[in-house]
Each structure stands twice: as structure tokens, then as C-alpha cells.
Amino acid sequence: MTPSEVRRIVEHEIGGDWTVSNAHGVDLRRCLVHPQQVVAEDVTSQGKEAKVWVVLEEDPEARKGYKIVYDELRQVFGLAVIDTQRGSFCYLGPEGSFLEALANM
């Protein structure tokens, strides 16, 4: 899968409604990032690694807060954070669709 393919999946779920937000006030136009594949510790599977695509950052300038990621193997979106002590990604598990992950941030 390529970054462009992942981006198309995200944009398809948004469906042209760029006003969708969540309790954190996420602005999709500001917070969507160019999809980047990362290796994350999958906390749902006793620390195994998962390759996921980061598609949204709650605070893209500071690279802080929650991230929405796409799990290509499971074909679902989920949430991730950066473990500040180790500087590594932690995949918190699947949420379902992009909009479900956004709502559950």
C-alpha cells in the first residue's frame, strides 16, 4: 500500500465534510498529515510490533497528542500515542472507521 492509497481511504471516509470534528476540536484540514508508515508497539497483543500508517496528529506542529493510524493488515483505523519516555509509537488498538477513531480520541 502507498501513502496515496491510504490518503484516498481517509478522504473517502470524510466524504467531503471537512467540518467534522471531535471533543478535542480537531480540524481535519490542519491535523491530517501525509501518511507515514511506522512500527509501533501493539499494546493489544502483549507488546508485539505492528506496522501502521499515521494519518492524523492531534497537534501536528508539536507532534503531540493522539494520532489516528491505519492498520493495513486489519483494514481498520485506530489510535496511537508516542511513549515520551522511550520516544516510540504505541498502537492502542483498532477503533473501526476513520470517523469512529476521530470520535473516540
Rosetta blueprint (number, residue, H / E / L):
1 M L
2 T L
3 P H
4 S H
5 E H
6 V H
7 R H
8 R H
9 I H
10 V H
11 E H
12 H H
13 E H
14 I H
15 G L
16 G L
17 D L
18 W L
19 T L
20 V L
21 S L
22 N L
23 A L
24 H L
25 G L
26 V L
27 D L
28 L H
29 R H
30 R H
31 C H
32 L E
33 V E
34 H E
35 P E
36 Q E
37 Q E
38 V E
39 V E
40 A E
41 E E
42 D E
43 V H
44 T H
45 S H
46 Q L
47 G L
48 K E
49 E E
50 A E
51 K E
52 V E
53 W E
54 V E
55 V E
56 L E
57 E E
58 E E
59 D E
60 P L
61 E L
62 A L
63 R L
64 K E
65 G E
66 Y E
67 K E
68 I E
69 V E
70 Y E
71 D E
72 E L
73 L L
74 R L
75 Q L
76 V E
77 F E
78 G E
79 L E
80 A E
81 V E
82 I E
83 D E
84 T L
85 Q L
86 R L
87 G L
88 S E
89 F E
90 C E
91 Y E
92 L E
93 G E
94 P E
95 E E
96 G E
97 S L
98 F H
99 L H
100 E H
101 A H
102 L H
103 A H
104 N L
105 M L
